Amino acid sequence: MKQLDDFMEGDAIFQGFSQGTLIIFVGIIGISIGVGVLSRRYIFPRLMDMFSKTERIDGKTLFAPRSVGWMVGTLFFVQSSEYLSSSCTPVWDQGLINQLNNIVFTVFIIMMLVAAYRLVDYLDAFIVVEGDDNIASRRSLASVAESVGRVAVVVIGAFVIAGVAGVDLNGLIAGLGITGLALALAAKDSVSNIFGAVSILIDQPFNVGDWIIVDGVEGEVVNIGLRTTLIRTSADTMITVPNSNMVNSPVENFSKRRFRRITPKFELEEDSNPAALKEFCDVLLKKVSDDARSIKEDDSWVRVQSFGTAMVLVGANFYCVSSASTQRELNEDILMMARETAEKLDLIFFEPRLRSNK
């Protein structure tokens, strides 16, 4: 330290700084900026890559919010200047340095709160596990956790900033006790929505990514917030539904289906041969049951359902795995099987225009 003291000795040349002290001070500023950039571009991404549970954090393309760099840089500056003051004898205006440190420390607190608010967006990286069987519920938990985290940061930040500004926190807390009842009454709907979010997490009637119908709204659950749930409809519009409505209304969750039902109907001419009709039903049932995409064979059937004045109605009931694409493909193939089978048995599908020409 003696060599450093010798370097900083000398007459003041600018704002109470000696030449050596000014060089050291400017060096501290430069190193603080470098530490902030380093932490944002290299340290933070690699820490996230090390502790996160999702593959979207690769440690290379992810940068921390700029507020993280400012936070680390200002903290390094304050700690370095205080260490220099306590361990060495710099030639500078100590009052000016103390005032500057107070300002920089205030900036550090503000940047820390801003960084905390921005880093809430990364909570899902520690909750959602890619490939986990329970990934849907984890995404829902992450969605609500982010909303709770933002509210917590805002509330804590308000108290911290009030304390830094010199506001009497004891009086503020006492005032909150007096107005608490009024606020609770005024915000009863918001409180209901918050408890609704908790109920959704506990009961899990749906998760993020599920396709549901609730309160007359149908679509995919995009986000479960602290107050509302966002649903994207088939028209690609976004609908906001209060959480209290979600828990107080029946929810039909299509994503919870174990299988999908296919119920085609075939209209044949009234003079169709009864034996051919019976064989049509048996052959079509066997063809579909032998298909690997078909399930619940015991509950599948093809039967003549009714005779009309001009046609015979044949109904069918099949099941496939819970996949929209599989359902569409199998439904198409069943229709083609039915047409092929009818042609082989000389059965004619009912056509009103042909009958009107007879």
RODRENMAR-493788 format. One line per 3 residues: number of its first residue (from 1); their letters; for each residue z, x, y of C-alpha. Coordinates in steps of 0.1 Angstrom, whole numbers, plus 5000, padded with zeros to 4 digits. Layout:
<rs>
NUM) a) Z,X,Y; ...
</rs>
This chain:
<rs>
1) mkq) 5000,5000,5000; 5006,5030,5023; 4969,5038,5023
4) ldd) 4961,5002,5032; 4987,5002,5060; 4972,5035,5073
7) fme) 4937,5019,5073; 4949,4988,5093; 4968,5009,5119
10) gda) 4954,5012,5154; 4950,4994,5187; 4940,4957,5189
13) ifq) 4904,4953,5197; 4898,4916,5191; 4923,4887,5192
16) gfs) 4951,4910,5183; 4933,4926,5153; 4929,4963,5149
19) qgt) 4896,4975,5136; 4909,4982,5101; 4928,4949,5099
22) lii) 4897,4930,5111; 4876,4946,5083; 4902,4936,5057
25) fvg) 4904,4901,5072; 4866,4896,5071; 4867,4910,5035
28) iig) 4892,4884,5025; 4870,4857,5039; 4839,4870,5020
31) isi) 4858,4874,4988; 4872,4838,4992; 4837,4825,4995
34) gvg) 4826,4845,4965; 4855,4832,4944; 4847,4796,4954
37) vls) 4810,4800,4944; 4819,4819,4912; 4844,4792,4901
40) rry) 4819,4764,4908; 4788,4779,4892; 4803,4799,4863
43) ifp) 4840,4794,4855; 4840,4755,4858; 4809,4750,4836
46) rlm) 4822,4773,4809; 4857,4757,4809; 4841,4723,4806
49) dmf) 4818,4735,4777; 4849,4750,4760; 4872,4719,4761
52) skt) 4847,4689,4764; 4839,4668,4733; 4803,4658,4742
55) eri) 4771,4677,4738; 4759,4668,4773; 4781,4695,4787
58) dgk) 4763,4727,4779; 4780,4752,4802; 4747,4763,4818
61) tlf) 4731,4735,4838; 4764,4718,4849; 4779,4728,4883
64) apr) 4812,4716,4896; 4813,4695,4928; 4812,4716,4959
67) svg) 4847,4705,4967; 4859,4725,4938; 4845,4757,4953
70) wmv) 4860,4749,4987; 4894,4742,4970; 4894,4775,4951
73) gtl) 4881,4795,4981; 4906,4781,5006; 4935,4786,4981
76) ffv) 4925,4822,4976; 4923,4828,5013; 4958,4814,5020
79) qss) 4973,4833,4991; 4956,4866,5001; 4966,4864,5038
82) eyl) 5002,4855,5029; 5003,4884,5004; 4989,4908,5030
85) sss) 5015,4896,5056; 5044,4900,5032; 5034,4932,5014
88) ctp) 5017,4952,5042; 5019,4957,5080; 4985,4943,5093
91) vwd) 4979,4946,5130; 4971,4910,5140; 4985,4881,5158
94) qgl) 5009,4867,5132; 5012,4834,5151; 4975,4829,5150
97) inq) 4974,4838,5113; 5001,4813,5105; 4983,4786,5124
100) lnn) 4950,4794,5106; 4968,4794,5073; 4982,4759,5080
103) ivf) 4947,4747,5089; 4931,4762,5058; 4959,4749,5036
106) tvf) 4953,4714,5049; 4916,4718,5041; 4927,4730,5006
109) iim) 4947,4698,5001; 4919,4676,5013; 4893,4694,4991
112) mlv) 4917,4692,4961; 4919,4654,4965; 4881,4651,4969
115) aay) 4876,4673,4939; 4900,4652,4918; 4881,4621,4928
118) rlv) 4848,4637,4919; 4861,4651,4886; 4871,4617,4874
121) dyl) 4834,4613,4865; 4839,4640,4838; 4868,4622,4820
124) daf) 4843,4608,4794; 4836,4644,4783; 4872,4646,4770
127) ivv) 4873,4611,4755; 4838,4604,4741; 4831,4623,4709
130) egd) 4793,4624,4700; 4787,4611,4665; 4822,4596,4662
133) dni) 4822,4562,4643; 4844,4548,4671; 4822,4561,4699
136) asr) 4816,4526,4714; 4854,4520,4719; 4858,4555,4733
139) rsl) 4830,4549,4758; 4848,4517,4769; 4881,4536,4772
142) asv) 4864,4563,4793; 4848,4536,4815; 4882,4521,4823
145) aes) 4899,4555,4825; 4875,4565,4852; 4883,4534,4873
148) vgr) 4920,4539,4869; 4917,4576,4877; 4898,4569,4910
151) vav) 4925,4543,4921; 4953,4568,4912; 4936,4596,4932
154) vvi) 4931,4573,4962; 4968,4561,4961; 4982,4596,4956
157) gaf) 4958,4610,4982; 4970,4585,5008; 5006,4595,5003
160) via) 4998,4633,5003; 4977,4630,5035; 5004,4609,5051
163) gva) 5029,4636,5043; 5007,4663,5057; 5002,4643,5089
166) gvd) 5040,4640,5093; 5043,4603,5086; 5078,4592,5074
169) lng) 5072,4585,5038; 5107,4570,5033; 5099,4543,5059
172) lia) 5064,4538,5043; 5079,4533,5009; 5105,4509,5023
175) glg) 5077,4490,5040; 5058,4487,5008; 5089,4471,4992
178) itg) 5090,4445,5019; 5053,4437,5018; 5049,4441,4980
181) lal) 5054,4404,4973; 5028,4394,4999; 5003,4419,4986
184) ala) 5009,4408,4950; 5002,4371,4960; 4971,4381,4981
187) akd) 4957,4403,4953; 4966,4380,4923; 4929,4378,4913
190) svs) 4926,4416,4914; 4958,4419,4893; 4943,4394,4868
193) nif) 4912,4414,4866; 4932,4446,4860; 4951,4430,4831
196) gav) 4918,4417,4819; 4905,4452,4816; 4936,4462,4797
199) sil) 4931,4432,4774; 4895,4442,4767; 4906,4477,4758
202) idq) 4933,4464,4734; 4915,4435,4718; 4880,4451,4720
205) pfn) 4860,4419,4719; 4831,4441,4730; 4824,4477,4740
208) vgd) 4800,4496,4762; 4765,4492,4748; 4772,4459,4730
211) wii) 4748,4429,4736; 4769,4398,4744; 4769,4363,4758
214) vdg) 4799,4354,4779; 4804,4328,4806; 4767,4319,4805
217) veg) 4756,4356,4810; 4736,4374,4783; 4729,4411,4783
220) evv) 4741,4447,4774; 4775,4459,4786; 4769,4488,4809
223) nig) 4803,4495,4823; 4839,4482,4819; 4856,4488,4852
226) lrt) 4891,4481,4864; 4881,4449,4881; 4847,4439,4868
229) tli) 4824,4444,4839; 4787,4452,4845; 4761,4435,4823
232) rts) 4724,4444,4822; 4703,4413,4813; 4670,4413,4794
235) adt) 4653,4410,4828; 4668,4444,4837; 4690,4428,4864
238) mit) 4727,4437,4868; 4753,4410,4867; 4790,4416,4877
241) vpn) 4815,4395,4858; 4852,4396,4867; 4873,4408,4838
244) snm) 4896,4377,4841; 4865,4356,4833; 4856,4379,4803
247) vns) 4890,4374,4786; 4893,4337,4794; 4858,4328,4780
250) pve) 4844,4329,4745; 4825,4361,4739; 4795,4361,4715
253) nfs) 4789,4397,4704; 4755,4402,4688; 4763,4439,4682
256) krr) 4791,4429,4657; 4766,4412,4634; 4767,4425,4598
259) frr) 4732,4411,4591; 4704,4391,4606; 4691,4358,4594
262) itp) 4654,4349,4590; 4645,4312,4585; 4608,4307,4584
265) kfe) 4593,4272,4578; 4559,4265,4562; 4540,4233,4566
268) lee) 4516,4225,4537; 4492,4196,4532; 4507,4164,4518
271) dsn) 4485,4164,4487; 4496,4198,4476; 4502,4202,4438
274) paa) 4539,4199,4430; 4537,4226,4404; 4519,4249,4429
277) lke) 4546,4241,4455; 4573,4250,4430; 4556,4283,4420
280) fcd) 4550,4291,4457; 4588,4289,4463; 4597,4310,4433
283) vll) 4570,4337,4439; 4579,4340,4477; 4616,4342,4469
286) kkv) 4610,4370,4443; 4587,4390,4466; 4612,4389,4495
289) sdd) 4642,4396,4473; 4625,4427,4458; 4620,4441,4493
292) ars) 4644,4469,4501; 4650,4455,4536; 4663,4422,4522
295) ike) 4700,4417,4516; 4724,4389,4504; 4701,4379,4475
298) dds) 4725,4352,4463; 4723,4335,4496; 4685,4336,4499
301) wvr) 4663,4307,4490; 4629,4290,4494; 4628,4252,4488
304) vqs) 4608,4221,4496; 4628,4204,4523; 4610,4172,4531
307) fgt) 4578,4152,4527; 4562,4138,4558; 4534,4114,4564
310) amv) 4508,4142,4564; 4526,4173,4553; 4551,4190,4530
313) lvg) 4578,4211,4547; 4590,4242,4528; 4620,4260,4543
316) anf) 4634,4295,4536; 4665,4315,4542; 4666,4353,4541
319) ycv) 4689,4381,4554; 4682,4417,4565; 4703,4445,4579
322) ssa) 4715,4442,4615; 4685,4457,4632; 4661,4440,4656
325) stq) 4631,4460,4646; 4638,4454,4609; 4642,4417,4615
328) rel) 4608,4415,4633; 4590,4436,4607; 4605,4417,4577
331) ned) 4598,4383,4594; 4561,4393,4599; 4558,4405,4563
334) ilm) 4574,4373,4549; 4547,4353,4568; 4520,4375,4553
337) mar) 4535,4371,4518; 4536,4334,4522; 4499,4332,4533
340) eta) 4488,4354,4504; 4508,4334,4479; 4495,4301,4492
343) ekl) 4459,4313,4489; 4464,4324,4453; 4478,4290,4444
346) dli) 4451,4271,4463; 4477,4256,4488; 4465,4247,4522
349) ffe) 4486,4250,4553; 4488,4218,4574; 4464,4217,4603
352) prl) 4464,4185,4625; 4429,4192,4638; 4414,4193,4603
355) rsn) 4431,4160,4595; 4418,4143,4627; 4383,4151,4616
358) k) 4386,4136,4582
</rs>
